[in-house]
Structure formats: structure tokens, C-alpha cells
């Protein structure tokens, strides 16, 4: 039976309450960040009900699909860190500059350690990963982030960068409540649903709300478009892993 939109079925039980609860927690935030989150409600629910995440949580996700996702995530990370570094350079004050610089270093250190643990279990070397071409979705998403980082306003850059960490953390919290019988998948869930990752997300949200106070209605609308676009790319990234997406020719 197909899974209804906004529902996740694990071990025969519906996690609709967990999904709604997680959304409500974020929705209660004050400021512009709350407006951004409310705008992507349907996208977020589609992410939670995606078969990749359902399989990640109940342990039924085929290993080759997680392997494809992990490799592409490592490739994505290289350009995401570049976009974070540009955000640091463009930051309006030293606190924001330091925050993004630390996030860039942390993203490389923590996620490389996590990914390399996965790659060891898959029998892959770093060279194997580096020689893998970016999938179409990976290339499109990273190209979009770098274009926004270099050509658009600072607020729009924040809007484009935010979904990667924010959605991952919210997804991680929901999945953490159910865990996974697969030790490999458990490590992934534990990393993104944990408090340390959440503190990083909260720092970026505070900056978004602070910067948005000086935006015009038009600038807010443009930032929302960037946030929505990157959120859709997040769904596409899970789907890329599920479908083992590669270049057709």
C-alpha cells in the first residue's frame, strides 16, 4: 500500500504524530526563519515520507542506494564548504564570519570522518570517491549554491545555504525517535539528530532572523525563493540516492 503524504510507516506504525510534532516545534519559532519553514511544509513532509528515509530508519534501505548517496554527499560537501567560505567572506560582522568559517572547517572534519567510516565498510578509497562523477542532481544543486553565493545578495545566500543543515537536523530528530536496526544507518541518524549539530543550526537561524530585520518585502520574497529552491533540491538529493541517479548518456 502506498504511503500517504506526510506519513512515515515504520514497523507497521504510523509516525504521522512525530512528523507533525517536529514541524510544529519549528513552526513556533519567531522571526523570518519561522516564515521560511512554514513555506516549505509540503516539501518537508514529502522528504519525511520518501522511501529512502523510510528505508534508512527501518533498516530496509538497500546498501547500494546508501552507498550511492554517501558518495554523492561527499562530492556535494566539497562545493557546499566553498559556499560556506564565501558566506564567511561576505558576512557583515566578525561573529558571522567566524561562525561560517568554523562551520566550513567542521563540515569537512566531521562529515569526512563519518563518510570515510562508511567508505571503509563499502571497500572504497578516497580516490574511488573523488573519481566518481557528480550525479546530475548533485551538480545542479552545488552549481545553484555557488551561483547564489557569488552573484546574489547576502540574505539570499543565507536562504540557499540554510535548508541543507536545517532540514537534515529536523529529519535527524524525527528519525532518532525510532532509530534504525542497521548500525551504519544508525550512525548517520545519530550524527544529524544530535544536540551538537542542532546548536550549529540554531546559530545560523539567529543570524537569518537578525539579517532579515533590515530586508525590504521584495528582498524577503527573493530570500524565500532561494530557501524554497534549495529545499526542493534536498528532496531531489534523497531521490537521487533512491534511484541511483546517473547521467543517462
MODELLER restraints for C-alpha pairs under 7 A, 6 or more apart:
rsr = mdl.restraints
at = mdl.atoms
rsr.add(forms.Gaussian(group=physical.xy_distance, feature=features.Distance(at['CA:5:A'], at['CA:45:A']), mean=6.85, stdev=0.5))
rsr.add(forms.Gaussian(group=physical.xy_distance, feature=features.Distance(at['CA:5:A'], at['CA:46:A']), mean=6.35, stdev=0.5))
rsr.add(forms.Gaussian(group=physical.xy_distance, feature=features.Distance(at['CA:5:A'], at['CA:49:A']), mean=6.51, stdev=0.5))
rsr.add(forms.Gaussian(group=physical.xy_distance, feature=features.Distance(at['CA:6:A'], at['CA:16:A']), mean=6.64, stdev=0.5))
rsr.add(forms.Gaussian(group=physical.xy_distance, feature=features.Distance(at['CA:6:A'], at['CA:45:A']), mean=4.57, stdev=0.5))
rsr.add(forms.Gaussian(group=physical.xy_distance, feature=features.Distance(at['CA:6:A'], at['CA:46:A']), mean=6.20, stdev=0.5))
rsr.add(forms.Gaussian(group=physical.xy_distance, feature=features.Distance(at['CA:6:A'], at['CA:48:A']), mean=6.94, stdev=0.5))
rsr.add(forms.Gaussian(group=physical.xy_distance, feature=features.Distance(at['CA:6:A'], at['CA:49:A']), mean=5.98, stdev=0.5))
rsr.add(forms.Gaussian(group=physical.xy_distance, feature=features.Distance(at['CA:7:A'], at['CA:14:A']), mean=6.49, stdev=0.5))
rsr.add(forms.Gaussian(group=physical.xy_distance, feature=features.Distance(at['CA:7:A'], at['CA:15:A']), mean=6.08, stdev=0.5))
rsr.add(forms.Gaussian(group=physical.xy_distance, feature=features.Distance(at['CA:7:A'], at['CA:16:A']), mean=4.77, stdev=0.5))
rsr.add(forms.Gaussian(group=physical.xy_distance, feature=features.Distance(at['CA:7:A'], at['CA:49:A']), mean=5.68, stdev=0.5))
rsr.add(forms.Gaussian(group=physical.xy_distance, feature=features.Distance(at['CA:8:A'], at['CA:14:A']), mean=5.79, stdev=0.5))
rsr.add(forms.Gaussian(group=physical.xy_distance, feature=features.Distance(at['CA:8:A'], at['CA:15:A']), mean=5.18, stdev=0.5))
rsr.add(forms.Gaussian(group=physical.xy_distance, feature=features.Distance(at['CA:8:A'], at['CA:16:A']), mean=6.40, stdev=0.5))
rsr.add(forms.Gaussian(group=physical.xy_distance, feature=features.Distance(at['CA:8:A'], at['CA:48:A']), mean=6.73, stdev=0.5))
rsr.add(forms.Gaussian(group=physical.xy_distance, feature=features.Distance(at['CA:8:A'], at['CA:49:A']), mean=5.10, stdev=0.5))
rsr.add(forms.Gaussian(group=physical.xy_distance, feature=features.Distance(at['CA:8:A'], at['CA:54:A']), mean=6.56, stdev=0.5))
rsr.add(forms.Gaussian(group=physical.xy_distance, feature=features.Distance(at['CA:9:A'], at['CA:15:A']), mean=6.14, stdev=0.5))
rsr.add(forms.Gaussian(group=physical.xy_distance, feature=features.Distance(at['CA:10:A'], at['CA:58:A']), mean=6.09, stdev=0.5))
rsr.add(forms.Gaussian(group=physical.xy_distance, feature=features.Distance(at['CA:18:A'], at['CA:174:A']), mean=6.40, stdev=0.5))
rsr.add(forms.Gaussian(group=physical.xy_distance, feature=features.Distance(at['CA:19:A'], at['CA:174:A']), mean=6.77, stdev=0.5))
rsr.add(forms.Gaussian(group=physical.xy_distance, feature=features.Distance(at['CA:22:A'], at['CA:170:A']), mean=6.98, stdev=0.5))
rsr.add(forms.Gaussian(group=physical.xy_distance, feature=features.Distance(at['CA:22:A'], at['CA:174:A']), mean=6.65, stdev=0.5))
rsr.add(forms.Gaussian(group=physical.xy_distance, feature=features.Distance(at['CA:26:A'], at['CA:34:A']), mean=6.94, stdev=0.5))
rsr.add(forms.Gaussian(group=physical.xy_distance, feature=features.Distance(at['CA:27:A'], at['CA:34:A']), mean=5.55, stdev=0.5))
rsr.add(forms.Gaussian(group=physical.xy_distance, feature=features.Distance(at['CA:27:A'], at['CA:37:A']), mean=6.55, stdev=0.5))
rsr.add(forms.Gaussian(group=physical.xy_distance, feature=features.Distance(at['CA:27:A'], at['CA:38:A']), mean=6.25, stdev=0.5))
rsr.add(forms.Gaussian(group=physical.xy_distance, feature=features.Distance(at['CA:28:A'], at['CA:34:A']), mean=6.84, stdev=0.5))
rsr.add(forms.Gaussian(group=physical.xy_distance, feature=features.Distance(at['CA:31:A'], at['CA:209:A']), mean=5.55, stdev=0.5))
rsr.add(forms.Gaussian(group=physical.xy_distance, feature=features.Distance(at['CA:32:A'], at['CA:209:A']), mean=5.41, stdev=0.5))
rsr.add(forms.Gaussian(group=physical.xy_distance, feature=features.Distance(at['CA:32:A'], at['CA:212:A']), mean=6.45, stdev=0.5))
rsr.add(forms.Gaussian(group=physical.xy_distance, feature=features.Distance(at['CA:33:A'], at['CA:205:A']), mean=6.37, stdev=0.5))
rsr.add(forms.Gaussian(group=physical.xy_distance, feature=features.Distance(at['CA:33:A'], at['CA:208:A']), mean=6.59, stdev=0.5))
rsr.add(forms.Gaussian(group=physical.xy_distance, feature=features.Distance(at['CA:33:A'], at['CA:209:A']), mean=6.02, stdev=0.5))
rsr.add(forms.Gaussian(group=physical.xy_distance, feature=features.Distance(at['CA:36:A'], at['CA:224:A']), mean=6.22, stdev=0.5))
rsr.add(forms.Gaussian(group=physical.xy_distance, feature=features.Distance(at['CA:40:A'], at['CA:228:A']), mean=6.34, stdev=0.5))
rsr.add(forms.Gaussian(group=physical.xy_distance, feature=features.Distance(at['CA:43:A'], at['CA:232:A']), mean=6.65, stdev=0.5))
rsr.add(forms.Gaussian(group=physical.xy_distance, feature=features.Distance(at['CA:47:A'], at['CA:235:A']), mean=5.49, stdev=0.5))
rsr.add(forms.Gaussian(group=physical.xy_distance, feature=features.Distance(at['CA:48:A'], at['CA:171:A']), mean=6.86, stdev=0.5))
rsr.add(forms.Gaussian(group=physical.xy_distance, feature=features.Distance(at['CA:52:A'], at['CA:61:A']), mean=6.49, stdev=0.5))
rsr.add(forms.Gaussian(group=physical.xy_distance, feature=features.Distance(at['CA:52:A'], at['CA:238:A']), mean=6.42, stdev=0.5))
rsr.add(forms.Gaussian(group=physical.xy_distance, feature=features.Distance(at['CA:52:A'], at['CA:242:A']), mean=5.56, stdev=0.5))
rsr.add(forms.Gaussian(group=physical.xy_distance, feature=features.Distance(at['CA:55:A'], at['CA:61:A']), mean=4.05, stdev=0.5))
rsr.add(forms.Gaussian(group=physical.xy_distance, feature=features.Distance(at['CA:56:A'], at['CA:180:A']), mean=6.97, stdev=0.5))
rsr.add(forms.Gaussian(group=physical.xy_distance, feature=features.Distance(at['CA:56:A'], at['CA:185:A']), mean=5.96, stdev=0.5))
rsr.add(forms.Gaussian(group=physical.xy_distance, feature=features.Distance(at['CA:57:A'], at['CA:175:A']), mean=6.31, stdev=0.5))
rsr.add(forms.Gaussian(group=physical.xy_distance, feature=features.Distance(at['CA:57:A'], at['CA:179:A']), mean=6.05, stdev=0.5))
rsr.add(forms.Gaussian(group=physical.xy_distance, feature=features.Distance(at['CA:57:A'], at['CA:180:A']), mean=4.66, stdev=0.5))
rsr.add(forms.Gaussian(group=physical.xy_distance, feature=features.Distance(at['CA:58:A'], at['CA:180:A']), mean=5.41, stdev=0.5))
rsr.add(forms.Gaussian(group=physical.xy_distance, feature=features.Distance(at['CA:58:A'], at['CA:181:A']), mean=6.61, stdev=0.5))
rsr.add(forms.Gaussian(group=physical.xy_distance, feature=features.Distance(at['CA:59:A'], at['CA:180:A']), mean=5.71, stdev=0.5))
rsr.add(forms.Gaussian(group=physical.xy_distance, feature=features.Distance(at['CA:59:A'], at['CA:181:A']), mean=5.62, stdev=0.5))
rsr.add(forms.Gaussian(group=physical.xy_distance, feature=features.Distance(at['CA:59:A'], at['CA:182:A']), mean=5.16, stdev=0.5))
rsr.add(forms.Gaussian(group=physical.xy_distance, feature=features.Distance(at['CA:65:A'], at['CA:241:A']), mean=5.49, stdev=0.5))
rsr.add(forms.Gaussian(group=physical.xy_distance, feature=features.Distance(at['CA:65:A'], at['CA:242:A']), mean=5.65, stdev=0.5))
rsr.add(forms.Gaussian(group=physical.xy_distance, feature=features.Distance(at['CA:65:A'], at['CA:244:A']), mean=6.13, stdev=0.5))
rsr.add(forms.Gaussian(group=physical.xy_distance, feature=features.Distance(at['CA:66:A'], at['CA:241:A']), mean=6.60, stdev=0.5))
rsr.add(forms.Gaussian(group=physical.xy_distance, feature=features.Distance(at['CA:68:A'], at['CA:241:A']), mean=5.78, stdev=0.5))
rsr.add(forms.Gaussian(group=physical.xy_distance, feature=features.Distance(at['CA:68:A'], at['CA:244:A']), mean=6.31, stdev=0.5))
rsr.add(forms.Gaussian(group=physical.xy_distance, feature=features.Distance(at['CA:69:A'], at['CA:241:A']), mean=4.45, stdev=0.5))
rsr.add(forms.Gaussian(group=physical.xy_distance, feature=features.Distance(at['CA:70:A'], at['CA:115:A']), mean=6.64, stdev=0.5))
rsr.add(forms.Gaussian(group=physical.xy_distance, feature=features.Distance(at['CA:71:A'], at['CA:129:A']), mean=6.02, stdev=0.5))
rsr.add(forms.Gaussian(group=physical.xy_distance, feature=features.Distance(at['CA:72:A'], at['CA:134:A']), mean=6.47, stdev=0.5))
rsr.add(forms.Gaussian(group=physical.xy_distance, feature=features.Distance(at['CA:72:A'], at['CA:138:A']), mean=6.70, stdev=0.5))
rsr.add(forms.Gaussian(group=physical.xy_distance, feature=features.Distance(at['CA:74:A'], at['CA:115:A']), mean=6.98, stdev=0.5))
rsr.add(forms.Gaussian(group=physical.xy_distance, feature=features.Distance(at['CA:75:A'], at['CA:134:A']), mean=6.74, stdev=0.5))
rsr.add(forms.Gaussian(group=physical.xy_distance, feature=features.Distance(at['CA:76:A'], at['CA:138:A']), mean=6.10, stdev=0.5))
rsr.add(forms.Gaussian(group=physical.xy_distance, feature=features.Distance(at['CA:76:A'], at['CA:142:A']), mean=6.43, stdev=0.5))
rsr.add(forms.Gaussian(group=physical.xy_distance, feature=features.Distance(at['CA:79:A'], at['CA:142:A']), mean=5.99, stdev=0.5))
rsr.add(forms.Gaussian(group=physical.xy_distance, feature=features.Distance(at['CA:80:A'], at['CA:142:A']), mean=6.67, stdev=0.5))
rsr.add(forms.Gaussian(group=physical.xy_distance, feature=features.Distance(at['CA:81:A'], at['CA:104:A']), mean=5.15, stdev=0.5))
rsr.add(forms.Gaussian(group=physical.xy_distance, feature=features.Distance(at['CA:83:A'], at['CA:145:A']), mean=6.56, stdev=0.5))
rsr.add(forms.Gaussian(group=physical.xy_distance, feature=features.Distance(at['CA:83:A'], at['CA:146:A']), mean=5.75, stdev=0.5))
rsr.add(forms.Gaussian(group=physical.xy_distance, feature=features.Distance(at['CA:83:A'], at['CA:149:A']), mean=5.95, stdev=0.5))
rsr.add(forms.Gaussian(group=physical.xy_distance, feature=features.Distance(at['CA:84:A'], at['CA:100:A']), mean=5.85, stdev=0.5))
rsr.add(forms.Gaussian(group=physical.xy_distance, feature=features.Distance(at['CA:84:A'], at['CA:104:A']), mean=5.80, stdev=0.5))
rsr.add(forms.Gaussian(group=physical.xy_distance, feature=features.Distance(at['CA:85:A'], at['CA:100:A']), mean=6.63, stdev=0.5))
rsr.add(forms.Gaussian(group=physical.xy_distance, feature=features.Distance(at['CA:85:A'], at['CA:101:A']), mean=6.08, stdev=0.5))
rsr.add(forms.Gaussian(group=physical.xy_distance, feature=features.Distance(at['CA:85:A'], at['CA:104:A']), mean=6.41, stdev=0.5))
rsr.add(forms.Gaussian(group=physical.xy_distance, feature=features.Distance(at['CA:86:A'], at['CA:149:A']), mean=6.38, stdev=0.5))
rsr.add(forms.Gaussian(group=physical.xy_distance, feature=features.Distance(at['CA:87:A'], at['CA:100:A']), mean=6.63, stdev=0.5))
rsr.add(forms.Gaussian(group=physical.xy_distance, feature=features.Distance(at['CA:87:A'], at['CA:149:A']), mean=6.89, stdev=0.5))
rsr.add(forms.Gaussian(group=physical.xy_distance, feature=features.Distance(at['CA:88:A'], at['CA:96:A']), mean=6.73, stdev=0.5))
rsr.add(forms.Gaussian(group=physical.xy_distance, feature=features.Distance(at['CA:88:A'], at['CA:97:A']), mean=4.24, stdev=0.5))
rsr.add(forms.Gaussian(group=physical.xy_distance, feature=features.Distance(at['CA:88:A'], at['CA:98:A']), mean=6.94, stdev=0.5))
rsr.add(forms.Gaussian(group=physical.xy_distance, feature=features.Distance(at['CA:88:A'], at['CA:100:A']), mean=4.96, stdev=0.5))
rsr.add(forms.Gaussian(group=physical.xy_distance, feature=features.Distance(at['CA:88:A'], at['CA:101:A']), mean=5.72, stdev=0.5))
rsr.add(forms.Gaussian(group=physical.xy_distance, feature=features.Distance(at['CA:89:A'], at['CA:97:A']), mean=6.40, stdev=0.5))
rsr.add(forms.Gaussian(group=physical.xy_distance, feature=features.Distance(at['CA:90:A'], at['CA:154:A']), mean=6.97, stdev=0.5))
rsr.add(forms.Gaussian(group=physical.xy_distance, feature=features.Distance(at['CA:91:A'], at['CA:97:A']), mean=5.24, stdev=0.5))
rsr.add(forms.Gaussian(group=physical.xy_distance, feature=features.Distance(at['CA:119:A'], at['CA:125:A']), mean=6.72, stdev=0.5))
rsr.add(forms.Gaussian(group=physical.xy_distance, feature=features.Distance(at['CA:135:A'], at['CA:245:A']), mean=6.28, stdev=0.5))
rsr.add(forms.Gaussian(group=physical.xy_distance, feature=features.Distance(at['CA:135:A'], at['CA:246:A']), mean=5.25, stdev=0.5))
rsr.add(forms.Gaussian(group=physical.xy_distance, feature=features.Distance(at['CA:135:A'], at['CA:247:A']), mean=6.50, stdev=0.5))
rsr.add(forms.Gaussian(group=physical.xy_distance, feature=features.Distance(at['CA:136:A'], at['CA:246:A']), mean=6.73, stdev=0.5))
rsr.add(forms.Gaussian(group=physical.xy_distance, feature=features.Distance(at['CA:136:A'], at['CA:247:A']), mean=6.37, stdev=0.5))
rsr.add(forms.Gaussian(group=physical.xy_distance, feature=features.Distance(at['CA:137:A'], at['CA:236:A']), mean=6.79, stdev=0.5))
rsr.add(forms.Gaussian(group=physical.xy_distance, feature=features.Distance(at['CA:137:A'], at['CA:237:A']), mean=6.44, stdev=0.5))
rsr.add(forms.Gaussian(group=physical.xy_distance, feature=features.Distance(at['CA:137:A'], at['CA:240:A']), mean=6.73, stdev=0.5))
rsr.add(forms.Gaussian(group=physical.xy_distance, feature=features.Distance(at['CA:138:A'], at['CA:237:A']), mean=7.00, stdev=0.5))
rsr.add(forms.Gaussian(group=physical.xy_distance, feature=features.Distance(at['CA:141:A'], at['CA:233:A']), mean=6.16, stdev=0.5))
rsr.add(forms.Gaussian(group=physical.xy_distance, feature=features.Distance(at['CA:145:A'], at['CA:160:A']), mean=6.42, stdev=0.5))
rsr.add(forms.Gaussian(group=physical.xy_distance, feature=features.Distance(at['CA:148:A'], at['CA:157:A']), mean=5.70, stdev=0.5))
rsr.add(forms.Gaussian(group=physical.xy_distance, feature=features.Distance(at['CA:149:A'], at['CA:157:A']), mean=5.42, stdev=0.5))
rsr.add(forms.Gaussian(group=physical.xy_distance, feature=features.Distance(at['CA:155:A'], at['CA:211:A']), mean=6.90, stdev=0.5))
rsr.add(forms.Gaussian(group=physical.xy_distance, feature=features.Distance(at['CA:155:A'], at['CA:223:A']), mean=6.13, stdev=0.5))
rsr.add(forms.Gaussian(group=physical.xy_distance, feature=features.Distance(at['CA:156:A'], at['CA:222:A']), mean=6.61, stdev=0.5))
rsr.add(forms.Gaussian(group=physical.xy_distance, feature=features.Distance(at['CA:156:A'], at['CA:223:A']), mean=4.38, stdev=0.5))
rsr.add(forms.Gaussian(group=physical.xy_distance, feature=features.Distance(at['CA:156:A'], at['CA:226:A']), mean=6.03, stdev=0.5))
rsr.add(forms.Gaussian(group=physical.xy_distance, feature=features.Distance(at['CA:158:A'], at['CA:208:A']), mean=6.73, stdev=0.5))
rsr.add(forms.Gaussian(group=physical.xy_distance, feature=features.Distance(at['CA:159:A'], at['CA:223:A']), mean=5.32, stdev=0.5))
rsr.add(forms.Gaussian(group=physical.xy_distance, feature=features.Distance(at['CA:159:A'], at['CA:224:A']), mean=6.62, stdev=0.5))
rsr.add(forms.Gaussian(group=physical.xy_distance, feature=features.Distance(at['CA:159:A'], at['CA:226:A']), mean=5.41, stdev=0.5))
rsr.add(forms.Gaussian(group=physical.xy_distance, feature=features.Distance(at['CA:159:A'], at['CA:227:A']), mean=4.45, stdev=0.5))
rsr.add(forms.Gaussian(group=physical.xy_distance, feature=features.Distance(at['CA:160:A'], at['CA:226:A']), mean=4.90, stdev=0.5))
rsr.add(forms.Gaussian(group=physical.xy_distance, feature=features.Distance(at['CA:160:A'], at['CA:227:A']), mean=4.94, stdev=0.5))
rsr.add(forms.Gaussian(group=physical.xy_distance, feature=features.Distance(at['CA:160:A'], at['CA:230:A']), mean=5.48, stdev=0.5))
rsr.add(forms.Gaussian(group=physical.xy_distance, feature=features.Distance(at['CA:163:A'], at['CA:227:A']), mean=6.57, stdev=0.5))
rsr.add(forms.Gaussian(group=physical.xy_distance, feature=features.Distance(at['CA:163:A'], at['CA:230:A']), mean=6.17, stdev=0.5))
rsr.add(forms.Gaussian(group=physical.xy_distance, feature=features.Distance(at['CA:163:A'], at['CA:231:A']), mean=5.42, stdev=0.5))
rsr.add(forms.Gaussian(group=physical.xy_distance, feature=features.Distance(at['CA:164:A'], at['CA:234:A']), mean=6.84, stdev=0.5))
rsr.add(forms.Gaussian(group=physical.xy_distance, feature=features.Distance(at['CA:165:A'], at['CA:201:A']), mean=6.33, stdev=0.5))
rsr.add(forms.Gaussian(group=physical.xy_distance, feature=features.Distance(at['CA:166:A'], at['CA:201:A']), mean=5.92, stdev=0.5))
rsr.add(forms.Gaussian(group=physical.xy_distance, feature=features.Distance(at['CA:168:A'], at['CA:192:A']), mean=6.19, stdev=0.5))
rsr.add(forms.Gaussian(group=physical.xy_distance, feature=features.Distance(at['CA:169:A'], at['CA:192:A']), mean=5.17, stdev=0.5))
rsr.add(forms.Gaussian(group=physical.xy_distance, feature=features.Distance(at['CA:169:A'], at['CA:193:A']), mean=5.34, stdev=0.5))
rsr.add(forms.Gaussian(group=physical.xy_distance, feature=features.Distance(at['CA:169:A'], at['CA:197:A']), mean=6.99, stdev=0.5))
rsr.add(forms.Gaussian(group=physical.xy_distance, feature=features.Distance(at['CA:169:A'], at['CA:198:A']), mean=6.35, stdev=0.5))
rsr.add(forms.Gaussian(group=physical.xy_distance, feature=features.Distance(at['CA:172:A'], at['CA:189:A']), mean=5.31, stdev=0.5))
rsr.add(forms.Gaussian(group=physical.xy_distance, feature=features.Distance(at['CA:172:A'], at['CA:192:A']), mean=5.03, stdev=0.5))
rsr.add(forms.Gaussian(group=physical.xy_distance, feature=features.Distance(at['CA:172:A'], at['CA:193:A']), mean=3.85, stdev=0.5))
rsr.add(forms.Gaussian(group=physical.xy_distance, feature=features.Distance(at['CA:173:A'], at['CA:193:A']), mean=4.34, stdev=0.5))
rsr.add(forms.Gaussian(group=physical.xy_distance, feature=features.Distance(at['CA:175:A'], at['CA:189:A']), mean=6.60, stdev=0.5))
rsr.add(forms.Gaussian(group=physical.xy_distance, feature=features.Distance(at['CA:176:A'], at['CA:189:A']), mean=6.06, stdev=0.5))
rsr.add(forms.Gaussian(group=physical.xy_distance, feature=features.Distance(at['CA:176:A'], at['CA:190:A']), mean=6.55, stdev=0.5))
rsr.add(forms.Gaussian(group=physical.xy_distance, feature=features.Distance(at['CA:176:A'], at['CA:193:A']), mean=6.14, stdev=0.5))
rsr.add(forms.Gaussian(group=physical.xy_distance, feature=features.Distance(at['CA:179:A'], at['CA:186:A']), mean=6.28, stdev=0.5))
rsr.add(forms.Gaussian(group=physical.xy_distance, feature=features.Distance(at['CA:180:A'], at['CA:186:A']), mean=5.21, stdev=0.5))
